[in-house]
Amino acid sequence: MNHNKQIDTSDTETSDESLGNLSESSENEVIESALFENSSEIWELEPMNGNYDPKKLDVFEENTKYKDYFYEEESYNVAVQSKKKENFVFSITMSPNDEDSIYVLCHSKEKSVMKEISTTGFKISLLRKMFCKGYSIKEILKNFDKSLTGSKHAVCLNVKEDNEILIMEKTGNVTQFKIGVLYVGEGQTKETEFLSNQEGSSAWNEFLEILGDKVTLMGWEGFSGGLNTKRDRSGKESIFTKWNDYEIMYHVSTLLKHSEKDPQQIVKKKHIGNDVVVIIFIDGDQKYDPESLKSKQNHILIAVKPIIINEETKYRVEVLTKTNVPKYEPRLPNPPIFNQDQIRDFILTKVCQGERVAQKTGQFIERYLRFREAVLKKIVNRYIK
């Protein structure tokens, strides 16, 4: 499907059969009608903020300093252990803009910080000049952070450290996403009802086409988002898309494997319940209760309701986030109503940026910090005993 092309419904009749349960609405009616039934203290409704502006969708910030300035360049790494037994790795290279400056990138457990340090005034002994040893590591550490004065250090001699640091940097830049997509039919309010759906309305199918392309899971070689691609254990098909260099595999409730013998639909709940971000497609007038699908992993819920205004299909959007998730761009416009040619980019920006923000909170950030700490400890222990 060409996702840059607006879906044209001008020549189709807006009957109940073609558009599910949609009926003509006024914009004011739509805005006043909430999509979430929220009485929980752990969820917070995102307020509407300003007008829709496609330029505000460019919100992604990549941390690629090591890849851009040090990896496969004339640089070297230094293992450092502070007096407090904290582990660091420093990446050092000459500044491309100033021969009297160096770029220093300090990798700590929490983050990587780069500084440009002037080498004017650095003391280089005659012996170091004779053997082309360059600047003193002690001098560099002292200029970067005085608290590192007196730290143990050793130059890394193995190429594999370059790759380990690159992987550590890439892990902090999420580029593959698994996103839940839950169909809520007319009048449905319970988990067992949502998960029992094996198909949805034509409005639902049209929305899935906007999100991505239908792919066969058996033999799928791309990003799978945890879905089984060998034995149809997750279902036969799913929805996938590539967007702005990101890969997104959706866990679609009506496409995930259904079991007539299991009213709880464990396979569906396992995937959608473990997604950080879930899109809730509401195909009726009822509100969605965020507590109706129990999950510790779900941190952002994006409700989407198809509506008809002036004989045109549009989408009303509402967002709930757990209270520990910081506010993030793009914010919901006022009114939170999108045309068919707007909804894709807004939703994809919202889900990808939302997952990235959520991954830096609570249990997610703890796991990532443990990973960084393990990488740094492994490198330092190779050279400092």
C-alpha positions as CSV (number, residue, x, y, z in Angstrom):
1,M,0.0,0.0,0.0
2,N,1.2,3.5,-0.8
3,H,1.1,5.1,2.7
4,N,1.7,8.6,1.4
5,K,-1.5,8.5,-0.5
6,Q,-4.8,9.7,1.1
7,I,-7.5,7.1,1.0
8,D,-10.2,8.5,-1.2
9,T,-13.8,7.8,0.1
10,S,-15.4,10.6,-2.0
11,D,-16.9,8.1,-4.5
12,T,-18.2,5.6,-1.9
13,E,-21.4,5.6,-0.1
14,T,-21.2,6.2,3.6
15,S,-23.6,3.3,4.6
16,D,-23.4,1.3,7.8
17,E,-22.2,-1.7,5.7
18,S,-19.2,0.2,4.2
19,L,-18.2,2.1,7.3
20,G,-19.1,-0.2,10.2
21,N,-21.1,1.5,12.9
22,L,-20.2,5.1,11.9
23,S,-22.8,7.8,11.8
24,E,-22.6,11.5,11.0
25,S,-21.2,13.6,13.9
26,S,-20.6,17.2,14.6
27,E,-17.1,18.2,15.6
28,N,-18.3,19.6,19.0
29,E,-20.1,16.3,19.8
30,V,-16.9,14.4,19.1
31,I,-14.7,16.5,21.2
32,E,-17.1,16.4,24.2
33,S,-17.4,12.6,24.0
34,A,-14.5,11.1,25.9
35,L,-12.9,7.8,24.8
36,F,-11.5,6.6,28.1
37,E,-13.3,5.8,31.3
38,N,-10.5,6.5,33.7
39,S,-10.8,6.5,37.5
40,S,-7.3,5.0,38.2
41,E,-4.6,7.0,39.9
42,I,-1.9,5.4,37.8
43,W,-3.1,6.8,34.5
44,E,-3.2,10.4,33.3
45,L,-5.1,11.8,30.4
46,E,-2.9,13.8,28.0
47,P,-4.4,17.4,27.5
48,M,-5.0,18.9,24.1
49,N,-2.4,21.4,23.1
50,G,-2.6,23.8,20.1
51,N,-3.2,23.1,16.4
52,Y,-2.0,20.2,14.3
53,D,1.3,21.0,12.8
54,P,3.1,18.3,10.7
55,K,6.5,20.1,11.3
56,K,6.2,19.2,15.0
57,L,6.4,15.5,14.1
58,D,10.1,15.7,13.7
59,V,10.9,15.0,17.4
60,F,13.4,12.1,17.3
61,E,16.8,12.6,18.7
62,E,19.4,9.9,18.1
63,N,22.5,9.5,20.3
64,T,25.0,8.5,17.7
65,K,28.1,10.4,18.8
66,Y,30.3,7.3,19.0
67,K,29.3,6.1,15.6
68,D,29.6,9.6,14.0
69,Y,32.9,10.7,15.5
70,F,34.9,7.7,16.8
71,Y,33.8,4.4,15.2
72,E,36.1,3.5,12.3
73,E,37.9,6.8,12.7
74,E,41.4,7.4,14.1
75,S,40.5,7.1,17.7
76,Y,41.3,5.0,20.7
77,N,39.5,3.9,23.9
78,V,40.7,4.0,27.5
79,A,39.4,1.9,30.3
80,V,39.1,3.9,33.5
81,Q,38.3,2.9,37.1
82,S,37.8,5.7,39.6
83,K,38.9,5.7,43.2
84,K,35.3,4.8,44.1
85,K,35.6,1.7,41.8
86,E,33.2,3.2,39.2
87,N,33.9,2.0,35.7
88,F,34.1,4.2,32.7
89,V,35.4,4.0,29.1
90,F,36.7,7.1,27.4
91,S,36.8,7.4,23.6
92,I,39.3,10.0,22.3
93,T,40.0,11.4,18.8
94,M,41.3,14.6,17.3
95,S,38.8,17.4,16.6
96,P,38.1,17.7,12.9
97,N,37.7,21.4,13.3
98,D,40.7,22.4,15.4
99,E,44.1,20.8,15.5
100,D,44.6,22.1,19.1
101,S,41.5,20.3,20.4
102,I,40.4,16.7,21.0
103,Y,36.9,15.1,21.3
104,V,36.5,13.1,24.4
105,L,33.4,10.9,24.9
106,C,32.9,9.5,28.4
107,H,30.7,6.4,28.7
108,S,29.3,5.9,32.2
109,K,26.6,3.6,33.5
110,E,24.0,6.3,33.1
111,K,24.9,7.9,29.7
112,S,27.6,9.0,27.3
113,V,28.8,12.6,27.4
114,M,31.1,14.3,24.8
115,K,33.3,17.3,25.4
116,E,35.7,19.2,23.1
117,I,38.9,19.8,25.1
118,S,41.5,22.3,24.2
119,T,45.0,20.8,24.3
120,T,46.7,24.2,24.4
121,G,48.9,24.1,27.5
122,F,48.9,20.3,27.8
123,K,52.3,19.1,28.9
124,I,53.9,16.4,26.7
125,S,57.2,15.0,27.9
126,L,60.1,14.6,25.5
127,L,59.9,10.9,25.8
128,R,56.2,10.8,24.8
129,K,57.0,13.0,21.8
130,M,59.8,10.7,20.7
131,F,57.6,7.6,20.8
132,C,54.5,9.4,19.4
133,K,52.5,8.6,22.6
134,G,50.4,11.8,22.3
135,Y,48.7,13.4,25.2
136,S,48.9,12.1,28.7
137,I,45.7,10.2,29.7
138,K,46.0,11.6,33.2
139,E,45.9,15.1,31.7
140,I,42.9,14.3,29.6
141,L,41.0,12.8,32.6
142,K,41.8,15.8,34.8
143,N,40.6,18.2,32.2
144,F,37.4,16.3,31.5
145,D,36.4,15.9,35.2
146,K,38.7,16.8,38.1
147,S,37.0,14.0,40.2
148,L,38.7,11.5,38.0
149,T,42.2,12.6,39.0
150,G,44.1,9.7,40.3
151,S,41.9,7.1,38.6
152,K,43.4,3.8,37.2
153,H,43.4,3.7,33.5
154,A,44.7,1.6,30.5
155,V,44.5,2.0,26.8
156,C,42.3,-0.6,25.2
157,L,44.2,-2.7,22.7
158,N,41.4,-4.8,21.2
159,V,39.2,-3.9,18.2
160,K,36.2,-5.7,19.8
161,E,35.9,-2.8,22.3
162,D,34.8,-0.6,19.3
163,N,32.0,-3.0,18.5
164,E,30.9,-3.4,22.2
165,I,30.7,0.4,22.6
166,L,28.8,0.7,19.3
167,I,26.2,-1.9,20.4
168,M,25.8,-0.2,23.8
169,E,25.1,3.1,21.9
170,K,22.7,1.4,19.5
171,T,20.8,-0.2,22.4
172,G,19.8,3.2,23.7
173,N,18.4,4.2,20.3
174,V,15.3,2.0,19.8
175,T,14.7,1.5,16.1
176,Q,12.4,-1.6,16.2
177,F,9.0,-1.4,17.8
178,K,6.3,-3.9,18.7
179,I,3.0,-2.1,19.1
180,G,-0.3,-3.6,20.3
181,V,-3.4,-2.9,18.3
182,L,-6.7,-3.9,20.1
183,Y,-10.1,-3.9,18.4
184,V,-13.0,-3.0,20.7
185,G,-16.3,-3.8,19.0
186,E,-19.7,-2.1,19.6
187,G,-20.7,-2.3,23.2
188,Q,-17.7,-4.3,24.3
189,T,-16.2,-3.4,27.8
190,K,-14.5,-6.6,29.0
191,E,-11.1,-8.2,28.2
192,T,-12.7,-11.5,27.2
193,E,-14.9,-9.7,24.7
194,F,-12.0,-7.7,23.2
195,L,-9.8,-10.7,22.8
196,S,-12.5,-12.9,21.4
197,N,-12.8,-10.8,18.3
198,Q,-11.5,-12.6,15.2
199,E,-12.5,-9.9,12.8
200,G,-13.6,-6.3,12.8
201,S,-15.6,-3.8,10.8
202,S,-14.6,-2.4,7.4
203,A,-13.6,0.8,9.4
204,W,-11.1,-1.4,11.4
205,N,-9.7,-3.0,8.2
206,E,-9.3,0.4,6.7
207,F,-7.4,1.6,9.7
208,L,-5.1,-1.4,9.6
209,E,-4.3,-0.5,6.0
210,I,-3.3,2.9,7.1
211,L,-0.9,1.5,9.8
212,G,1.0,-0.9,7.5
213,D,1.0,-3.8,5.2
214,K,-0.4,-7.3,5.8
215,V,2.5,-9.9,5.8
216,T,2.6,-13.7,6.1
217,L,4.4,-14.7,9.3
218,M,5.5,-18.2,8.1
219,G,9.0,-17.7,6.7
220,W,9.0,-13.9,7.5
221,E,12.7,-12.8,7.7
222,G,12.2,-9.2,8.8
223,F,11.7,-7.8,12.3
224,S,9.1,-10.1,13.9
225,G,8.4,-8.3,17.2
226,G,8.4,-11.6,19.0
227,L,5.9,-13.3,16.7
228,N,6.5,-16.9,15.7
229,T,7.6,-17.1,12.1
230,K,8.1,-20.9,11.8
231,R,5.0,-22.7,13.0
232,D,2.1,-20.3,12.9
233,R,2.0,-20.3,16.7
234,S,1.3,-16.5,16.8
235,G,-1.2,-16.5,13.9
236,K,-0.8,-16.7,10.1
237,E,-0.6,-13.0,9.3
238,S,0.2,-9.6,10.9
239,I,0.7,-6.0,10.0
240,F,4.2,-4.6,9.5
241,T,5.6,-1.3,8.3
242,K,8.9,0.5,7.7
243,W,8.7,4.2,8.5
244,N,11.5,6.8,8.8
245,D,14.2,4.1,9.1
246,Y,12.2,2.4,11.9
247,E,10.6,-1.1,11.7
248,I,7.2,-1.6,13.4
249,M,5.5,-5.0,13.9
250,Y,2.0,-4.7,15.2
251,H,0.4,-7.2,17.5
252,V,-3.1,-7.1,16.1
253,S,-5.8,-8.6,18.3
254,T,-7.9,-10.0,15.3
255,L,-4.9,-11.5,13.6
256,L,-3.1,-13.1,16.6
257,K,-3.7,-16.8,17.0
258,H,-7.2,-17.5,18.3
259,S,-8.2,-20.6,20.4
260,E,-11.8,-21.7,20.7
261,K,-10.8,-23.7,23.8
262,D,-9.3,-20.8,25.6
263,P,-11.7,-18.0,26.5
264,Q,-8.9,-15.9,28.0
265,Q,-6.9,-16.1,24.7
266,I,-3.5,-16.4,26.4
267,V,-1.6,-16.0,23.1
268,K,-3.2,-12.7,22.4
269,K,-2.9,-11.4,25.9
270,K,0.8,-12.4,26.1
271,H,1.7,-10.3,23.2
272,I,-0.5,-7.2,23.6
273,G,-0.1,-7.4,27.4
274,N,3.7,-7.1,27.0
275,D,3.6,-4.1,24.7
276,V,4.7,-0.8,26.1
277,V,2.3,1.1,23.7
278,V,-1.1,-0.1,22.7
279,I,-3.5,1.4,20.1
280,I,-7.1,1.0,21.1
281,F,-9.5,1.1,18.2
282,I,-13.0,1.8,19.5
283,D,-15.7,0.8,17.1
284,G,-18.7,2.0,19.2
285,D,-19.9,4.7,21.5
286,Q,-18.8,3.1,24.8
287,K,-15.7,4.3,26.7
288,Y,-12.6,2.2,27.3
289,D,-11.5,1.4,30.8
290,P,-7.7,1.1,31.0
291,E,-8.0,-1.4,33.8
292,S,-10.1,-3.8,31.7
293,L,-6.9,-5.3,30.2
294,K,-4.6,-6.0,33.1
295,S,-0.9,-5.4,32.3
296,K,2.2,-4.1,34.1
297,Q,4.0,-3.5,30.8
298,N,1.4,-1.2,29.1
299,H,2.4,2.4,29.7
300,I,0.8,4.3,26.9
301,L,-2.7,3.8,25.5
302,I,-3.8,5.6,22.4
303,A,-7.5,5.4,21.7
304,V,-8.7,5.9,18.1
305,K,-12.3,6.3,17.1
306,P,-13.5,6.5,13.5
307,I,-16.0,9.3,12.9
308,I,-17.9,10.8,10.0
309,I,-17.8,14.6,9.7
310,N,-19.2,16.2,6.5
311,E,-19.4,12.8,4.9
312,E,-15.7,12.3,5.4
313,T,-14.0,9.6,7.6
314,K,-11.9,11.1,10.3
315,Y,-10.3,9.9,13.5
316,R,-10.8,11.2,17.1
317,V,-7.7,10.4,19.2
318,E,-7.2,10.4,23.0
319,V,-4.0,9.4,24.9
320,L,-3.5,7.9,28.4
321,T,-0.1,7.6,29.9
322,K,1.0,6.1,33.2
323,T,1.9,8.9,35.6
324,N,5.6,8.0,35.7
325,V,6.0,8.6,31.9
326,P,7.2,12.1,31.1
327,K,5.2,14.2,28.7
328,Y,6.5,14.0,25.2
329,E,6.0,15.3,21.7
330,P,4.0,15.4,19.5
331,R,1.2,16.6,21.8
332,L,-2.4,16.2,20.9
333,P,-3.8,19.1,18.9
334,N,-7.1,20.8,19.7
335,P,-9.3,19.5,18.3
336,P,-7.8,16.0,18.4
337,I,-9.3,15.0,15.1
338,F,-7.2,13.8,12.1
339,N,-7.9,13.3,8.4
340,Q,-7.0,10.1,6.8
341,D,-3.9,11.6,5.3
342,Q,-2.8,12.9,8.7
343,I,-3.4,10.0,11.1
344,R,-0.6,7.7,10.0
345,D,2.3,10.0,10.6
346,F,0.9,11.3,13.8
347,I,0.1,7.8,15.2
348,L,3.5,6.4,14.2
349,T,5.4,9.4,15.7
350,K,3.3,9.1,18.8
351,V,3.9,5.4,19.4
352,C,7.6,5.3,18.5
353,Q,8.5,8.4,20.5
354,G,6.2,7.2,23.3
355,E,8.0,3.9,23.6
356,R,11.4,5.6,23.6
357,V,10.3,7.9,26.4
358,A,8.7,5.1,28.4
359,Q,11.8,2.9,28.0
360,K,13.7,5.5,30.1
361,T,11.4,5.1,33.1
362,G,11.0,2.6,35.9
363,Q,11.7,-1.1,35.2
364,F,12.8,-0.3,31.6
365,I,15.6,2.1,32.5
366,E,16.9,-0.2,35.3
367,R,17.3,-3.0,32.8
368,Y,19.1,-0.7,30.3
369,L,21.5,0.7,33.0
370,R,22.3,-2.8,34.1
371,F,23.3,-3.6,30.5
372,R,25.5,-0.5,30.2
373,E,27.1,-1.3,33.6
374,A,27.9,-4.9,32.5
375,V,29.5,-3.7,29.2
376,L,31.7,-1.2,30.9
377,K,32.7,-3.6,33.7
378,K,33.7,-6.3,31.1
379,I,35.9,-3.8,29.2
380,V,37.5,-2.4,32.3
381,N,38.2,-5.8,33.9
382,R,40.2,-6.8,30.7
383,Y,42.8,-4.1,31.4
384,I,42.6,-3.1,35.1
385,K,43.0,-5.7,37.8
